């Protein structure tokens, strides 16, 4: 039997059980209804409705809907449980072949130590949203059989930015990937972001990035304000995509069915950075007139629901923030020899001032329509647009040092005080980054329920485009390719402290670095021209069936198809020009003074004044006014040939992937429903298609009279490149593989409030696009072949976990979890002789070229193992005293370990915080501490421990209006990278890099109607 037939068997096995189930339903009845929380005016999900006589239980779904079937005719007692609220019991009469409707309303929340009669009725406008959100999250977490951490979107206070990455900072075990201090993606389990599957309502969103070719998901396309909760799962079940060796992050969107009637929320926000707290326009990122530093944002939400029939929710948000990132990098030579025995000598000091304006716009629309009591249809639409305007102004002080010329750096302790000789130089380079991205995702879905059978499905199209436009959007040129002042001699000194960044740089001789006339005029790129597209097409059908032959078993089966298409291009190489006019940089000094913020750096040019930094916008104006002074390279020049090759061949990527999946999963309940067992099997077939050139060999180039570069094997003229790469059709290089993924989990309720979970799942991480795409180059002179490897197999993961959770009678829990991730077939670069490959490896190329050396990606033997311990505690302190009933505290600790040096494993991390409501006031604080951890595979470089503190609060004027404030990174904690060399004991850590990003303050007015 062919593997591709296995998915069909999943549904066949399911429907084989249908007739006995239908026959049974005719002799019994059912009960359904909704669960409503009058305190929050919301219908609640994951409330437990239980039949006391039979133990049969149901969990309320989105919109508070629940359904219990197969109940004997007659009177039964229904029991409702929801954490933090009193248990509710009621009677219901079951009629054979009919459905009885019973709706529930939660009673007012009980506070610690209070009896039922002493319950305090809190006024709605002082109810803590964090408390209610935490209650929802805990119920979600209790209901899941996976090892899952669920967090409500309002768990950590107000976030006017809607930044999901910053929100996830407060979750145990989560690692943040940052760019200039801004969260770009997240990972956990000691594995990078490419090992995490990120979805919205179970669907992967396209997120193109013209500057990256990884599979890592970006959060730029989603606003936190449109999400209800986050589900972070360390083990997964068979109904989830298997591409998650580290785990999954599923964002659950809000539904209009969660509310009654019509609701409107509106919020107007003003945000500013500690680097710019003025009401005036000042420089940065603009070189000329400047931009406003206090910038507006907003959130608008409209929801409308008509009874149980239909509902729509619209969420529109925009954040617009100015910030600055200042980076100091100290590069050193640490290989002493006979010429110079000093262990460390600086080779350069790089300073970057990076002001940026980041705008995010997101719209989420979700409509749900209950056509009949059995059929519900829905439509989801997500649109996003982001724009980053970032001026990266870099000044690099090169010392001219090599071990062969040790006299170029003078000083007995050159890490803190030294002089250079005339071989040193200074380079300045402003780069205009103007990056745009937009995406749209549309997802129609349906659900049909017939007694114990549920059918649901969806189709989804998600398309994303990312592109760069520097001059057109900002008026400034893209990059000047580092104008350099040569033979500049200078003195450097700083405080005698390992992490000190107060470099005092004083020019001693050479051309004056305060004037542009001292700097060279290299070729420049007026316009950035990079783009990327990403399109995901998804179709999914699921069937769920409850059977009760010997014991209650829920069967679930499904089929899924996902088609993915990605392209990347970098055409800006063809925009290179030289400035042939007589004008120098002297008239193009930026009025925006080069300033490294709180690092304490000072630069004193020879003639006084300030360091020259080019004005990219003035140069852009001059370029448009005098195009005759800017000349492209001649078509047959070496530079033009290189740029032509990069633009048309090297940096073009065209990749397609299709995944066909099917699964079957069973969940059984034993011991009065206290023991839940789940086992599942998933099948996925992956088919990849890479469109790449089919290049001519050097022998064919010689036959046609074309020359080539011996070291690369690439033709040395544009005509030769056209013949080599475009004279025959590009080739579709295809590969496919299939995998089975068993998974299992156990949840046992030791007591009503103590639950034990164990889980195991198998996963894969598919190769990145850079490993699969690229040019196959055969160099017959050097007998070397460099090539991508379309035949790479995925990395195989196996996840294990066990957790023990205790749920407090009030809102809160204490949990301990232990997790292990094993990864085999890790992908890495290999240099290997052709005859060392197995016959089937790399498409049999090793057999064809046995005496050639190959440089390619390859699956490596061995197992990578990462283990972690996570302890979490969240509790409302009302059980101590009534005055503390509105105080919630939380604390998390994570201990991680890997059997190799990992740049994602933080040995120890702690985060915690509190929220407190008193009358109309509320305040909160979140604190995150991370230990030292390596940032290089050698372990020499590491990021030093860091503590970030965020605070916020609000004042509610009345039922409608409130005033809110937040401060992120309140004390401006820096990102500091250090180096430690074991071969030089006693020298201590050395500064490598220091990044200062400042604090972000936001103030907002919020209204609810």
Beta strands, then each sheet from edge to edge (+ up, - down):
strand 1: 29-37
strand 2: 42-43
strand 3: 48-51
strand 4: 57-59
strand 5: 65-71
strand 6: 74-81
strand 7: 88-94
strand 8: 99-101
strand 9: 104-105
strand 10: 148-152
strand 11: 174-179
strand 12: 182-188
strand 13: 196-200
strand 14: 227-233
strand 15: 247-253
strand 16: 261-273
strand 17: 281-282
strand 18: 291-292
strand 19: 295-306
strand 20: 310-333
strand 21: 345-370
strand 22: 375-398
strand 23: 409-410
strand 24: 417-420
strand 25: 425-450
strand 26: 453-468
strand 27: 483-486
strand 28: 489-493
strand 29: 504-509
strand 30: 524-525
strand 31: 530-547
strand 32: 553-570
strand 33: 576-579
strand 34: 602-604
strand 35: 630-632
strand 36: 653-670
strand 37: 675-692
strand 38: 731-749
strand 39: 754-765
strand 40: 777-779
strand 41: 784-786
strand 42: 795-807
strand 43: 812-824
strand 44: 827-833
strand 45: 853-859
strand 46: 863-876
strand 47: 887-898
strand 48: 908-918
strand 49: 921-930
strand 50: 933-934
strand 51: 941-943
strand 52: 946-956
strand 53: 961-968
strand 54: 975-979
strand 55: 990-996
strand 56: 1000-1008
sheet 1: 2+ 1- 5+
sheet 2: 2+ 1- 8-
sheet 3: 2+ 1- 9-
sheet 4: 4+ 3- 6+ 7-
sheet 5: 10+ 14- 15+ 13+
sheet 6: 11+ 12-
sheet 7: 27+ 25- 22+ 21- 20+ 19- 16+ 56- 53+ 52- 49+ 48- 47+ 46- 43+ 42- 39+ 38- 37+ 36- 32+ 31- 26+
sheet 8: 17+ 18-
sheet 9: 27+ 25- 22+ 21- 20+ 55- 54+ 51- 50+
sheet 10: 23+ 24- 28+ 29- 34-
sheet 11: 30+ 33- 35+
sheet 12: 40+ 41- 45- 44+
end
